[in-house]
């Protein structure tokens, strides 16, 4: 009887430990995706700013299309 209770306790602790480990790994993935998005936005911004002499109409067009 004691062995069965001990085995169940070990199984529950192992399952909980696995849950916590998986949860911590998910956070790392989310942070990496956010960094990739920030890099992509910075590259697009630099490309737009490198274009010569953007006038008001062109800037408004880019803003409305979501590129600025």
Backbone as CSV, one residue per row, in Angstrom:
resi,resn,N_x,N_y,N_z,CA_x,CA_y,CA_z,C_x,C_y,C_z
1,UNK,0.816,-1.188,0.000,0.000,0.000,0.000,0.868,1.264,0.000
2,UNK,1.911,1.259,0.854,2.813,2.406,0.909,3.547,2.581,-0.421
3,UNK,3.905,1.464,-1.036,4.612,1.511,-2.309,3.741,2.138,-3.401
4,UNK,2.458,1.826,-3.400,1.538,2.364,-4.400,1.380,3.872,-4.209
5,UNK,1.228,4.314,-2.985,1.102,5.744,-2.710,2.390,6.490,-3.078
6,UNK,3.519,5.884,-2.735,4.803,6.494,-3.073,4.970,6.598,-4.592
7,UNK,4.595,5.555,-5.309,4.704,5.557,-6.776,3.803,6.631,-7.393
8,UNK,2.598,6.777,-6.854,1.688,7.797,-7.373,2.237,9.198,-7.110
9,UNK,2.823,9.396,-5.933,3.399,10.696,-5.589,4.564,11.023,-6.516
10,UNK,5.414,10.054,-6.795,6.546,10.263,-7.701,6.045,10.572,-9.106
11,UNK,5.024,9.868,-9.557,4.472,10.104,-10.892,3.879,11.508,-10.993
12,UNK,3.170,11.957,-9.971,2.601,13.304,-9.990,3.685,14.379,-9.978
13,UNK,4.722,14.181,-9.180,5.809,15.151,-9.130,6.549,15.205,-10.472
14,UNK,6.724,14.066,-11.114,7.385,14.028,-12.422,6.544,14.746,-13.464
15,UNK,5.243,14.509,-13.449,4.356,15.174,-14.404,4.372,16.684,-14.182
16,UNK,4.347,17.133,-12.959,4.372,18.559,-12.654,5.711,19.180,-13.070
17,UNK,6.802,18.474,-12.825,8.121,18.960,-13.250,8.204,19.090,-14.765
18,UNK,7.665,18.122,-15.483,7.633,18.192,-16.942,6.799,19.357,-17.430
19,UNK,5.691,19.618,-16.768,4.834,20.755,-17.110,5.599,22.071,-16.943
20,UNK,6.294,22.226,-15.821,7.053,23.457,-15.582,8.185,23.616,-16.587
21,UNK,8.850,22.524,-16.937,9.939,22.576,-17.910,9.396,22.999,-19.275
22,UNK,8.291,22.447,-19.704,7.684,22.815,-20.977,7.233,24.257,-20.998
23,UNK,6.718,24.720,-19.883,6.263,26.106,-19.775,7.440,27.064,-19.929
24,UNK,8.575,26.743,-19.341,9.747,27.617,-19.452,10.285,27.625,-20.881
25,UNK,10.213,26.512,-21.576,10.672,26.457,-22.961,9.764,27.273,-23.866
26,UNK,8.483,27.316,-23.584,7.543,28.092,-24.393,7.839,29.579,-24.291
27,UNK,8.242,30.042,-23.148,8.581,31.452,-22.976,9.771,31.833,-23.846
28,UNK,10.770,30.968,-23.925,11.967,31.239,-24.724,11.581,31.378,-26.193
29,UNK,10.701,30.529,-26.683,10.259,30.596,-28.076,9.555,31.910,-28.354
30,UNK,8.716,32.352,-27.451,7.991,33.610,-27.639,8.959,34.780,-27.705
31,UNK,9.948,34.821,-26.868,10.920,35.916,-26.865,11.693,35.942,-28.183
32,UNK,12.080,34.766,-28.699,12.822,34.720,-29.956,11.968,35.254,-31.094
33,UNK,10.682,34.938,-31.129,9.803,35.428,-32.183,9.651,36.940,-32.105
34,UNK,9.562,37.499,-30.914,9.438,38.943,-30.756,10.696,39.643,-31.254
35,UNK,11.864,39.075,-31.000,13.121,39.666,-31.456,13.177,39.649,-32.979
36,UNK,12.718,38.549,-33.604,12.718,38.464,-35.067,11.803,39.529,-35.671
37,UNK,10.650,39.763,-35.068,9.720,40.772,-35.570,10.338,42.160,-35.460
38,UNK,10.992,42.451,-34.358,11.627,43.764,-34.175,12.711,43.973,-35.229
39,UNK,13.513,42.937,-35.516,14.559,43.059,-36.530,13.944,43.312,-37.904
40,UNK,12.855,42.628,-38.224,12.190,42.789,-39.511,11.669,44.215,-39.671
41,UNK,11.055,44.748,-38.626,10.525,46.112,-38.671,11.660,47.107,-38.837
42,UNK,12.755,46.903,-38.160,13.891,47.819,-38.267,14.463,47.801,-39.682
43,UNK,14.521,46.642,-40.309,15.022,46.553,-41.679,14.096,47.279,-42.647
44,UNK,12.783,47.101,-42.496,11.824,47.772,-43.370,11.914,49.291,-43.185
45,UNK,12.034,49.744,-41.947,12.129,51.177,-41.666,13.384,51.764,-42.322
46,UNK,14.507,51.062,-42.209,15.750,51.545,-42.802,15.634,51.612,-44.324
47,UNK,14.964,50.642,-44.917,14.784,50.636,-46.371,13.946,51.831,-46.816
48,UNK,12.883,52.125,-46.088,12.022,53.260,-46.441,12.765,54.574,-46.242
49,UNK,13.514,54.687,-45.152,14.240,55.931,-44.883,15.379,56.148,-45.875
50,UNK,15.871,55.087,-46.495,16.962,55.211,-47.455,16.483,55.735,-48.803
51,UNK,15.188,55.724,-49.040,14.669,56.246,-50.301,14.825,57.761,-50.323
52,UNK,15.303,58.303,-51.440,15.581,59.745,-51.475,14.319,60.590,-51.616
53,UNK,14.298,61.705,-50.905,13.313,62.772,-51.057,11.858,62.299,-51.124
54,UNK,11.401,61.627,-50.113,9.997,61.217,-50.073,9.143,62.448,-49.785
55,UNK,8.167,62.692,-50.651,7.309,63.857,-50.443,6.115,63.483,-49.566
56,UNK,5.307,64.443,-49.253,4.192,64.239,-48.329,3.218,63.190,-48.852
57,UNK,2.878,63.248,-50.136,1.929,62.295,-50.705,2.456,60.864,-50.634
58,UNK,3.726,60.698,-50.923,4.331,59.361,-50.873,4.342,58.833,-49.435
59,UNK,4.671,59.703,-48.479,4.684,59.285,-47.076,3.285,58.909,-46.599
60,UNK,2.267,59.669,-47.012,0.895,59.337,-46.633,0.464,58.004,-47.248
61,UNK,0.868,57.772,-48.486,0.531,56.506,-49.150,1.171,55.323,-48.419
62,UNK,2.435,55.469,-48.034,3.117,54.409,-47.297,2.470,54.192,-45.930
63,UNK,2.064,55.275,-45.269,1.440,55.164,-43.947,0.111,54.421,-44.046
64,UNK,-0.682,54.739,-45.053,-1.984,54.105,-45.211,-1.878,52.637,-45.583
65,UNK,-0.809,52.279,-46.292,-0.625,50.874,-46.672,-0.004,50.056,-45.536
66,UNK,0.424,50.725,-44.455,0.968,50.024,-43.288,2.450,49.786,-43.377
67,UNK,3.144,50.409,-44.313,4.591,50.230,-44.444,5.410,51.259,-43.690
68,UNK,4.757,52.274,-43.173,5.494,53.329,-42.468,5.047,53.416,-41.040
